[in-house]
Every structure is written in structure tokens, then in C-alpha cells.
Amino acid sequence: MAVAMFSQLVGPSRIASSADTEVAPQASPRTAASAPRTPQPHQRVERGSWLIGIAASGFAGFLLWKFQIDVEPESLALFSGLMGFLLAVDIVYGRWRSAPVLSNLAAAVAVFFWSAAAAATISLVGLRYKFPLIDDSLAEADRLIGIDLPSIIPWFANHPWLTELLAAAYCSSFVQITALFVLLAATRRFDKLWQLVFVFALTIVASTMFSVFWPAKGAFVYFDHPLAILKALPEHAGNYHLAKFEYFRNAAAPELSLSNLQGVVTLPSFHTCLALMTFFATIGTRWLFGITLIWNLLVLVSTIPIGGHYVIDLTCGALLWLAAMKVEAMLGRSSMAMRAMPMPAAVSA
């Protein structure tokens, strides 16, 4: 039932790109109802994005039920109101008033918030399983490839101007994504928009689900850097997630607030996924691509001294992004194949 509902919601009636600018002749309601619709290039990618959010919500709901975790009512009402508004805009301007920029943007933002909220819930409530931490294995993996984090972090601490810049880059990832949603929708690059939405939804949900079964506290906790080094870095660098981690893993009866969600994922690095999907989405925009490429290289570097990751986390994050891009490409090719198929002629009354 849910899949059918969202298939109608994000169906092929929405205009796909700036190339689709010809105005079709008006048909009678009877003809319009019986005529076959042409599949749009991003149709399956868009539907796949919604399905990821639905599946993640199902697992998040199961975790809340299993561990009897209450959701703060005020935040739930606020989140429900936001989702209701975005879905209403998508329906009205996607199916009734034909404003593709507005409808695609509203739908993309809805999937963004939905998948992010479900993923964060999975990440936090999944800590109640209390599976063994894998920090020993992650630190050993870094050592095997010749990475010595205890000697690298002090170098960053001795360059405060650099760490402040890296902190700004690290905190900018979600802002960059939302800004790209607006840009891609406004320029009618809807295929690129839904590629970005799909990859975001798939990687954030996959990374948080992985963290449920293979949790880690992070490199800063594992190596226990001296207090002087921690004070030389930006506030909460490397350990900003610890309060949430301890609260949901060990508190007697934690409460989940949808207005104060925070991921606690170490492996794989989701910030690596964010950096890669951000500059990839700007390919073909010339000046913007150069800026996002340089800035997101800083994001990648920042995952070590600001995010508190092991280097192996970045490698796994990059592999996760590549896998998500592969899945999106398969769905995109499937949509294009459907579009190329000859459509049966409508039967006249």
C-alpha cells in the first residue's frame, strides 16, 4: 500500500527537465485518464529514494518498539507538520498545478529529512543492542597501512588556523547539500537532483545500519589524546558524539527528540560520502565544481582531526559512495530503457 501511494505521489506526471518545455495539447479528462504516460529519466531513482526512506522508517520504528524508547511529543509533532507541508507542496504542484521546480524541490527536501531522521534514529536507538565495539580492529587496520594517528593529531593541534578552517568545512556538509537541492531544482537539472537525493538517502541509511551491528567510539576515545592537545583543537573536535553515544547505549530510559538528532557513526565515514556526492553533483557547472572540489577536499581531511575518524573509515565511506552511485546508475539506465520503449497507442472511445 505504501509503495503504491508513493508511486502515485512521485509518478511520471512530473516534468523531468528543462528540455521538456513543449506544451502538450489539452486532452479531455477521459483521454488523459486512458493515455499512457511517458516514463521520465529520473522516475525510478525518485521512487527508489522514497522506498529507502520507507524501509528505514520501518526499521527505526521496530527499534523504538523493541527497546521501548519514547519519542518527544513536541518534536514528533513538529517533524510531522514539516513532512506534511512538504508532501502537500509536492502533490499540489506536481500533479495539479504543474510547477516542476517547486514540486521536485519539496519532494527532494522531504526525502532528505525523512531519510536523515530515520537514519539518525537507527544510529542512536541501535546502540541499545550494545554490540562489542570494533575500535581495536579499526586502529589495527590503520596501523597495517602505516597510519599513526597519535602522531598526526598533535600536528593539527599545532596549527589552529588550519583546524578552525577544517571545522568550518566539516560543519558545512549538510548546508552544501541543501543548497545544491535548491540550485539543481532551480536550473531544472532534475536527473542530477534525484541522483543526489538517492545517493544521500542510501548512504546515510546504510552507514547507520552498519554502525548498529559494528559500533565504535572513534579514534579520539581509543587513543585518549592528552588534554592539552584536545584543548588546542576546536571545541568538541573528535568527541562531539560521545554524549549521545553514552546516553543511548547506557541510560536507563532514554528519550528520542526528533529536533535534536545526531549520528554516532564511525565506520563507514558518512562525511566522506557527503564530500564525494557534493562535488560530484556539481560536475558540469564549471566554476562551482572547482570551488566545491577544493572545499570538499578540506571536508575529507577534516574527518580525521574534527570528526575523530580512523583513516580506514574514509576508505569504507568512499566504497559505500561508489556502491550507491552504481545502484543509482542501474536505476537510471532502467528508467531510460523504459522511456525508449515504444508506447502502445491509446484506444479511442
N, C-alpha and C positions, 0 to 999 in steps of 0.2 A: 504493500500500500504506500509506504513512504517513498519507495523508488519511483512508483508511478506518479505520485504527486509532484516530485521534483522534476521528473521528465517533462511534465506539463509546464512546470514553472520555468524551466530553462530550455524549453523546446526550440526548434529551429525557426520559429517565427521572428526571433530577434535578428536584426540586421547584423551582418558579420563584419563588414569592413568598409572603409571609405570608397572602395571600388563599387560597392553595391549602392549606387546613387540614383539609378533609374527608377522612376516612379511607375509602378505597375498599374495597369488599368484596373478600375474598380470593378469588382465582381459582386454578384448578388450573394447574400448570405448562404443561399443553398449551394451555389457554385463554389464559394470559398470553403464551405464545410467539406465538400466532396473532393476538391482538388488536392493532389499530393503535394506535400511541402518539400522543398529542396533542402537537403541536409547542409548545414553551414560548416565551414572548416573546423571551427573550434567546438562543435556541438558535443562530441564525446568527451573531450577534455573537460569541458564545463560540467557535464554530468558526473564525470569521474571525480571532480573536485567536491561536488556536493555529497557524493557517496562516501568519500573519505571522512567528511565531517559527520555524516550519519553513523558510520561504523565506529568512529572514535567516540562519539557521544554514547553509543550503546555500551562500549567497554567502560567508559568513565562512569556511567550510571550503575553498571554492575559493581564496580569497585566501591562506589558510595554506599550501595546496598550491602555489600559483603562486610564492610568494616563499620557500618552504621555511622557514617560521617554526615553530620548536619551541614546544610548549606545556608549561609547567612541570608535571611529572607529579603532584606533590603537590596543586597547585591544581585540576588536572583531576579527580583522584580525589575531592577534597572537593566540587567542584561536582556531579559525577555522583551522589555519595551524597545530596546535598541534593535534587537533582531526583528521584532515585529514591524518596526518602521522601515528597516532596510528591505525586508521581503515585500512590504506593501509597495514601496517605490519600484522595486523590480517588476512586480506583477503589473502595476498600473502603466508604467512607461515601457515595459517590454511587450505587453500583449494588447493593450487597449489604445495607448496614445502614441506609440511608435517614436520613442526617444531613446535610441540605442546607446548613446553616450551615458545618459543617466541610468538606464536600466543595467547596463553592464557594470558600471561603477558600483552601483548599490549592491548588485549580486556579488561582485568580487570582494567588497568590504565585508559583506555578510559571511562569506566563506572564510575570510581571513579571521574574523573574530570568533566564529564558531569553531573552526579547527584549532585555533590557538587556545581557546578556553578549554576545549575538550582535552587537548594535549597536556596543558598545564595541570588539569585535574588528574589525569592519568599519572603524570610525573609525581605529584605530591601524594595522592592517596595510595599510589602503588608502593610507596615506602613502607606502608603498614605490613607488607609481606615480610619485611626485614630479611631479605636475602643477603648472603655474605657479600661484603664489599670486595671489589676487584682491584683496589688501588695497588696492591703488591704486584699483580700481573701487569698493570699499565706502566708502573715505574720500571719494571724489569724489561718491558718491551722498549722503552726509551733507552735504557742502558745498552740493549743489544744493538741499537742503531747508532750508538755513540753520542747520545744526548745526555748532558749533565745539567739538569735543571737547577740544582742547588748552587751552581756557579754562574748560571745565566741570570737568574733573578736579581742577584746583587748588582749586576751590571746595569740593569734597568733602573734599579733604585738609585744609582749614582747619576742618572740623567733625568731629573724631574721634569724638565721641559718636554722630553720625549714621552714620558709616561702620561703626562697630562693630555698630550695630543692623542695618544693611544686610547686613553679613557674616553675622550670625546668621540673617537671613531667607533669604539666598542658600543657605546650607548646610542649610536645613530642608526643602527641597522634597521630597526622597525620603522623609524621615521622615513628612511630611504625607501622602504618597501611601499608604504602608504603613499608617498609622493609619486612613486612610479605608477601606482594604480591610477592616480588622477591623470598623469601625463599620458599613459598609454590609452586610457579611455578617451581623453580629450582629443587625441590625434587619431582615434578610430583604429588603433592597432590592436584589435580585439583578440586576434590569434595569439599575439605576444602577451597580452594581458592575462589570458586564461592559462597560457603556459606558465607564467609566473605564479598565478594563484595555485595551480595544480601542484607544482614543484614545492611551493611553500607548504601547502597542506600535507602532502605526502611525507616530506622530510621532517616536519615538526612532530607529526603523529608517530612516525616510525622511530625517531630518536627517543621520544619519551617512553614509548612502549619497550624499547631496548633497555632503557635505564631502570625500568621496573624490575627486570629479572637479573640485570647485571649493574647494580648501583655502585657508585664510588663517591667519595667525599671531595676528591680533587687533589692536585699536586701540592697546593699550599698547605693543606692539612697534613698530607702524608709526609712532606719533608720538614714541616714545623720550622719555618724560617724564623730567625731571630726577630724580636720585637722591633729593633732598630730598623731593620730592612722593611718591615711592614709599615712602619710609620713614615718611611721615606717614599712609599708608593701612594697613589691616590686612595682616599678613604674606601675601605671595604674591598680593595683590589684582591682578587683571588679567593675571597671568602664571603662574598656578598650573599651567597646562597645558604650558608650554614645554619642560620636561624630557622629558615623554613625546613631545611633538611632535618634538623633535630626535632622540631616541633611535630612534624607529621610522622616521623619514624618512631618517636618515643613518648609523645604526650599521651595522657590517659584518654582524653576525649577531644581531639582537635576539631575545630570548625573551619569549613572552607568558605572563603569570601571570594566571590567572582570578580570583585573590584580590586582585589589585591593578590592576583595570581603571579606566580613566579616559577619558572622551570628550574629544576635541580639536576639537569643532565650533564654528565661529564663525558661519557662515551656513548655515541659519537658527538663531536662538537657541532652543535646546531648553528653557532655563529659562523663556522666555516661554510656551512650550507647557505646561510644568508648572504655572506660576502660573494660567493660564486654565483648565486642566482641573481643578485643585484646587478653586477656589472655585465652578466650575460644578457640580461633583459634590455640593456642599452646598446647592444651591438647594432650598428647601422645608424646611430644618431650623431656620429662624428664627435663634436666637441664634448657632448655629455658622456660618451663612452670613455674618453680619456680621463675625465675627472673621476668618474665612478670607479674606473680601474685602479687609479692611483690611491683613491681614498679607501677602497676595499682591500687593497694590499695592506694598508695600515690596520684594517679590521682583522685580517688574518694574523698579523703579528701580535695584535692586542690580546688575542685569545690566550697567550702564554702569561704575560705579566698582569693582565687585568682580569681575564676570565678564569685564571687558575687551572688551565688545562695542561694535560700531558701532550707531548708532540704527537703521539700515536692517535690521540683524539682527533686531531686535524686531518690526519690521513684517512681515518674512518669516515669523518664528516664529508670529505671530498668524494669518497667512494659512494656514500649514500646519495649525494647530489647527482653523481653520474648515473646511478641506478634510476633515480626519479626522472631524470631527463630522458633516459631510454624508454621508460614506461610512457611518458608523455608523448614521445615521438611515435611510438607504436599506435597510441590512440589517435594522434593527429593524422597518421597515414591511413588509418581505418576510416576516419571521417572523410578524408579526401577521396578514398576509393568509393565510398557510398555516394559522394557528390558526383563522381564521374559516371556512375551507373545510369543508363537510360531510364527515365521515369515513365511509368505506364500512363497512357493518355487517360484523361478524366472521362468518365462515361456521362454523356449528356442526358438530361432528364427527358 
